[in-house]
Amino acid sequence: MSDGRGEQIHRDGAGVSAPIRHAVAVDLPEPVIRAATLADLDALVALEHAAFATDRAERRAIRHAILSPTMDVLAALLDVPDGAPDPVLVGAAVLERRRGSRIARLASIAVAPNRGGLGLGGKILDAAEAQARAHGCDRLRLEVRADNGAGIRLYERRGYVRFAVRPDYYEDGMEAWRYERAL
Ligand SMILES: CC(C)(COP(=O)(O)OP(=O)(O)OC[C@H]1O[C@@H](n2cnc3c(N)ncnc32)[C@H](O)[C@@H]1OP(=O)(O)O)[C@@H](O)C(=O)NCCC(=O)NCCS
């Protein structure tokens, strides 16, 4: 598992702005969730900066993840009603696998701050779990900042169980809570 240094993607928390709570998901279109390509790199970097205040993945780490045979970068896209020609990236997730292991790791999940609280995080998590299962994994693990209310709520509501705490895990010294779920 990543120790969060170097090229590894490591941050599951520190959202820049808290998502809107109790927002009503009126007419939220279904996102298209697909494997990211290098053509998504600029948008993924922008999302990373918008969604995370600390422990951001650098561009080269995101690029590495897109190209890695043991990682999956999922991109969630929505058509926008204002006539923009291309769908907009509204969320993403990064899944890591290890050869010989049936435990996958959700290295990252993010939703654009202006789309938070509408259920997109749950849909991206669904897609990441399906992708892990498709690779033959039977468990998904992740770390989340102990102060990340939205993330913890998302995971616990979906049956993730906290199995460990890692002190001083993030750049600012915040501890990580490690969660796991059978797929
Ligand atoms: C965590 C994140 C991906 C969740 O995405 P989302 O689209 O807002 O998620 P959902 O709309 O599916 O909501 C998840 C749950 O968190 C709740 N929630 C939303 N904002 C919250 C907040 N500020 N505090 C506590 N709970 C919150 C929602 O009500 C929902 O719970 P519910 O299903 O019981 O209603 C998103 O907030 C995000 O990108 N945050 C910044 C990046 C980050 O921290 N990522 C890693 C998390 S480990």
The ligand as an ORCA input file, in Angstrom:
! r2SCAN-3c Opt
* xyz 0 1
  C     -16.309     12.991     -0.130
  C     -16.988     13.324     -1.456
  C     -16.355     12.537     -2.574
  C     -18.469     12.955     -1.351
  O     -19.066     13.235     -2.598
  P     -20.585     13.695     -2.694
  O     -21.010     13.658     -4.102
  O     -20.752     14.974     -1.956
  O     -21.245     12.492     -1.919
  P     -22.766     12.166     -1.746
  O     -23.612     13.273     -2.301
  O     -22.946     10.797     -2.279
  O     -22.926     12.258     -0.150
  C     -22.192     11.490      0.709
  C     -22.780     11.595      2.102
  O     -22.079     12.614      2.830
  C     -23.013     13.539      3.358
  N     -22.358     14.837      3.401
  C     -22.213     15.703      2.381
  N     -21.513     16.763      2.815
  C     -21.223     16.548      4.132
  C     -20.509     17.264      5.115
  N     -19.952     18.454      4.849
  N     -20.402     16.723      6.353
  C     -20.934     15.525      6.630
  N     -21.620     14.788      5.726
  C     -21.756     15.301      4.494
  C     -24.167     13.484      2.436
  O     -25.340     13.957      3.079
  C     -24.224     12.010      2.135
  O     -24.811     11.308      3.194
  P     -26.249     10.641      2.978
  O     -26.068      9.616      1.899
  O     -26.547     10.044      4.292
  O     -27.156     11.757      2.593
  C     -16.908     14.838     -1.746
  O     -17.431     15.534     -0.627
  C     -15.534     15.332     -2.060
  O     -15.073     15.238     -3.179
  N     -14.870     15.918     -1.050
  C     -13.549     16.497     -1.257
  C     -12.536     15.450     -1.587
  C     -12.479     14.384     -0.531
  O     -12.480     14.671      0.652
  N     -12.353     13.128     -1.006
  C     -12.007     12.001     -0.239
  C     -12.910     11.529      0.772
  S     -12.085     10.244      1.653
*
